[in-house]
Amino acid sequence: MHMHWSDHSYVWHYNSEGHPSWLTDDQAFAVVHQAAKDWKACGIELRYAGITDKKPGVFDGKNVVGWRTDGTRYSAWTSWRMRRDGRAVEADITLYSNIFDIYRRKGIDAYLEMRKSAIHEFGHALGLSHSSKPSDAMSVRVRTRPEWRLPSDNDIGECRKIYSRPPL
């Protein structure tokens, strides 16, 4: 059973605290906001509801997308809760700015990886699982290629399967 938003709407708030220092507040927000917009073809509304001082990863009744600086293994993480019937209760997205700093020091395109990570985590917030196809946004541990269109047609197709029924 996939987690899903029964009203076909994921309403999220943004906390800019801890974003990478090499991005302005506006640039950091633009990465996140565009990643949400990129899922439009899925058929679910991802609606930005404003800035918050709430932290991501804390179950407090608010969907928060934000940054932390204590990442160790992953560039991002989605923390979510759902009811037994699969209806989503909350999904927070944490992007680890220190991991993107490491990517930059290693000569990896950190901006591209940040974009892919944000798109990937919004996919989890919508209920998608990992994919084995390297060119999918929902793939894991694959360096992103600039020519890939993310989310991929396969990602959108998987999302549409979850949201093919009318909202409750």
C-alpha positions as CSV (number, residue, x, y, z in Angstrom):
1,M,0.0,0.0,0.0
2,H,1.3,3.4,-1.0
3,M,1.1,6.4,1.2
4,H,-1.2,9.0,-0.5
5,W,-2.8,12.3,0.1
6,S,-6.5,11.5,0.0
7,D,-7.5,15.0,-1.2
8,H,-4.8,15.0,-3.9
9,S,-3.1,17.9,-2.3
10,Y,0.3,18.2,-0.5
11,V,0.5,21.5,1.3
12,W,4.0,22.4,2.4
13,H,5.8,25.1,4.3
14,Y,9.5,26.2,3.9
15,N,12.2,26.9,6.5
16,S,15.4,28.4,5.0
17,E,17.5,28.1,8.1
18,G,20.7,26.2,7.4
19,H,20.6,26.3,3.6
20,P,24.0,26.2,1.8
21,S,25.9,29.4,2.4
22,W,26.9,29.5,-1.3
23,L,23.2,30.1,-2.2
24,T,21.1,33.1,-1.3
25,D,17.8,32.6,0.5
26,D,16.0,33.1,-2.8
27,Q,18.2,30.7,-4.7
28,A,17.8,28.0,-2.1
29,F,14.0,28.5,-2.1
30,A,13.9,28.4,-5.9
31,V,15.5,24.9,-5.9
32,V,12.8,23.6,-3.6
33,H,9.9,25.4,-5.1
34,Q,10.8,24.3,-8.6
35,A,11.2,20.7,-7.5
36,A,7.6,20.8,-6.2
37,K,6.4,22.4,-9.4
38,D,8.1,19.6,-11.4
39,W,5.6,17.1,-10.1
40,K,2.6,19.0,-11.5
41,A,2.1,16.4,-14.3
42,C,1.4,13.8,-11.6
43,G,-2.1,15.1,-11.0
44,I,-1.7,16.2,-7.4
45,E,-1.5,19.7,-6.2
46,L,1.7,20.6,-4.4
47,R,0.9,23.9,-2.7
48,Y,3.4,26.2,-1.1
49,A,1.8,27.6,2.1
50,G,4.5,30.0,3.2
51,I,7.5,30.3,5.5
52,T,7.7,28.6,8.9
53,D,10.1,28.4,11.8
54,K,9.2,24.8,12.3
55,K,12.0,22.3,11.7
56,P,11.7,19.4,9.2
57,G,11.6,15.9,10.6
58,V,9.5,16.8,13.6
59,F,5.9,15.4,13.6
60,D,4.0,18.5,14.4
61,G,1.1,18.5,12.0
62,K,2.8,20.7,9.4
63,N,4.5,19.5,6.2
64,V,7.9,21.3,6.3
65,V,10.7,21.4,3.7
66,G,13.9,22.7,5.1
67,W,17.6,22.3,5.8
68,R,19.9,20.8,8.3
69,T,23.7,20.7,8.6
70,D,24.2,17.3,10.2
71,G,23.8,14.9,7.3
72,T,26.1,11.9,7.4
73,R,25.1,9.4,4.7
74,Y,22.3,11.0,2.6
75,S,21.8,14.3,0.9
76,A,18.2,14.4,1.9
77,W,15.5,12.5,3.8
78,T,11.7,12.4,4.0
79,S,10.1,11.7,7.3
80,W,6.4,10.7,7.0
81,R,3.5,9.3,8.8
82,M,0.4,7.6,7.4
83,R,-2.8,6.0,8.7
84,R,-3.2,2.2,8.4
85,D,-5.3,2.7,5.2
86,G,-2.4,4.6,3.5
87,R,-3.7,8.1,3.9
88,A,-0.9,10.5,4.6
89,V,-0.8,12.5,7.8
90,E,2.5,14.4,7.4
91,A,5.6,14.4,5.3
92,D,8.6,16.5,6.0
93,I,11.6,16.9,3.7
94,T,15.1,17.5,5.1
95,L,17.9,18.6,2.7
96,Y,21.4,18.3,4.3
97,S,23.4,21.4,3.2
98,N,26.7,20.0,4.5
99,I,26.4,17.0,2.1
100,F,26.0,19.4,-0.8
101,D,29.1,21.4,0.5
102,I,31.0,18.1,0.4
103,Y,29.9,17.5,-3.2
104,R,31.1,21.0,-4.2
105,R,34.5,20.3,-2.6
106,K,34.8,17.1,-4.6
107,G,34.0,18.9,-7.9
108,I,30.5,17.3,-8.2
109,D,27.7,19.6,-9.5
110,A,26.1,20.2,-6.1
111,Y,23.4,22.4,-7.6
112,L,22.3,19.6,-9.9
113,E,22.4,17.0,-7.2
114,M,20.5,19.3,-4.9
115,R,17.8,19.7,-7.5
116,K,17.6,15.9,-8.0
117,S,17.5,15.3,-4.3
118,A,14.6,17.8,-3.8
119,I,12.6,16.3,-6.7
120,H,13.4,12.8,-5.3
121,E,12.2,13.7,-1.8
122,F,9.0,15.4,-3.1
123,G,8.4,12.0,-4.8
124,H,8.6,10.3,-1.4
125,A,6.3,12.9,0.1
126,L,3.8,12.0,-2.6
127,G,4.1,8.3,-1.7
128,L,6.6,7.0,-4.3
129,S,9.1,4.3,-3.6
130,H,12.6,3.9,-5.0
131,S,13.2,3.0,-8.7
132,S,15.8,0.8,-10.2
133,K,16.0,2.9,-13.4
134,P,19.1,5.2,-13.1
135,S,17.4,8.0,-15.1
136,D,14.4,8.2,-12.7
137,A,14.3,10.9,-10.0
138,M,13.3,8.1,-7.6
139,S,16.6,6.2,-8.2
140,V,19.1,6.2,-5.5
141,R,22.9,6.6,-5.4
142,V,23.2,7.7,-9.0
143,R,25.0,10.9,-10.1
144,T,22.5,13.0,-12.1
145,R,23.1,13.8,-15.7
146,P,22.2,17.3,-16.9
147,E,20.3,15.9,-19.9
148,W,17.9,13.9,-17.8
149,R,14.4,15.3,-17.5
150,L,13.3,14.9,-13.9
151,P,10.9,13.7,-12.8
152,S,11.1,11.1,-15.6
153,D,8.0,9.9,-17.5
154,N,8.3,6.7,-15.5
155,D,8.3,8.7,-12.2
156,I,5.2,10.6,-13.3
157,G,3.5,7.3,-14.4
158,E,4.1,5.7,-11.0
159,C,2.8,8.8,-9.3
160,R,-0.3,8.8,-11.5
161,K,-1.0,5.2,-10.5
162,I,-1.2,6.3,-6.9
163,Y,-3.5,9.3,-7.7
164,S,-5.6,7.8,-10.4
165,R,-8.7,7.5,-8.2
166,P,-10.7,10.6,-7.5
167,P,-9.9,12.5,-4.3
168,L,-11.9,11.7,-1.2
